[in-house]
Each structure stands twice: as structure tokens, then as C-alpha cells.
Amino acid sequence: MAKNYAKKRLGQNFLQSQEVIKKIVSVISPKPNETILEIGPGKGALTIPLAESGATILAVEFDVHLCRYLEKALTGKKNVSIIQKDFLQFIPAEYGLTSIKLCGNLPFNITSPVVEWIVHHRSIIKKAVLMIQREVALRLSSEPGSKDWSPLAIFTQLHFEINYLFSVSPKEFSPSPKVTSAVVELVPKESVEVEHYSQFEELVRASFKQRRKQLINNLVPAIVPTTKAAEEIFNQLGFQRNIRAEQIDTSQFLELTELLVQHNIL
């Protein structure tokens, strides 16, 4: 048991508030016929109440000592499987997963990669309920024109509705992190097909490379060869010469992508 203390290098902060746990489980709303994939179960704060629902729980934990702890704590719970693995290396198809709910109290250092994993595996996700750093939650749920508008928000909101549910104080964890957390819910939108997705992704990332720069200065020459060519494209879309990436919404980025593809620039 001595090795089940929180490990700073793994970004571990264990949720201990029963009130917050109940609220999160209520949002997940586990049903006996569902499969729930939990990221980083830690000491089982969510795993144990989720298991009581009768749902099939797959809990993916990187820390081998916590895996042993969980196996003992969940003895007799035949609907729970503890998988010792780096979640980012988890491949749903290897476990026959075709429809899941996803949940987890995410270490701050892997939040963005996990969200990208969710976007990549969106076809099998019914809902994702995540405890993440409040700053990242605001970025995920942001709108164009705000300082939080970012590639992460654009790629995620293309496929999911992002609901910022509530904030969670550092005192609700052991040990207490230095930042406030938040619980967000990701609900899949109707299937969105982007014909030139890799080009769209390349364009969005380049557009935000240096936030303080005007869009045209981020795109030339990284994406568009000359300023003149960029100005002509901007004119076709009705963009101001001094527009910045944070002022452009997702549909406009998609339009810009298609126009650049048509001109054989992307």
C-alpha cells in the first residue's frame, strides 16, 4: 500500500470529494448494458461507483502499483477489468470496442493528447466526461474571437458539443493541485465529413503558430507562397488584410482550406 501515494511525475492528484464523485457519475449515467472506458482510475474514486451500476468497466491505468491496488479493491467485481497500459497506446479495436462512454480525471500533462485521441476515435464514443484543468476546459469550450480560441477547440468542436459543467476546487483532491479543475462533457455531433482533413489540420495549426501575428504573416510563406496570393485568397473570402486566426470560425477555416486546395496551394 505504501507505493500508492500520488506520484508527481505522473501528474497524479486523487479526487476525494464524494459530492463531486456523485455529480460526475450522474453525468456519465452508467447503464448495465453499456461499456465504460475509464482513463487513469487512480484509487478507484469513479471506478467503484461506476461498477455498482452493472456496466462493463475497462479501467486503463499506467501505474502498476495502482493496478494491483485496484484489483484488490475491486475483488469480486466481474464487470471490471483493470488494464495496465499507457492510455495513449490503447487501441479500442484490440478489445472489440465499438460503442463506449469515456471518463477520467486526466493528468494535466496528457490532456491535449487524450482529447486528440477522442477526436480520432469519435465514431465509437457515445459521450466523454472528463475532469481537466480549468484553463484547458475554457479553451475547449471557447468561441471565435476569444483569447482561448485554438486548434484544440476547432478540431474538437468540429465533431463534439462541448459542455462546461462545473469547476472543482484544488481542495477536493489529494494532494491538492496548484490549479482549479473543471468537468466537461463531450457529446458527438452528427457525422461531419471533411474532404481535405489533413490539409485543414495543417492550415489551422499554421494559422495559430504565433497568436500575436496577423493570419497572413503566419501563412506566408509557410502555407501560401506570396503575400499577393494570400491577399487575393482573403479578398475572395471577405477577410480583412489584418485578420487574426482567433477571429476565424471553423466553417471559415474549412472554406479557406477548400479554396487553397482549389488553387493547388494546399
Summary of the structure (lengths in Angstrom):
residues: 266
radius of gyration: 21.0
end to end distance: 55.1
largest distance: 68.8
contacts: 793
relative contact order: 0.11
helix: 43%
strand: 20%
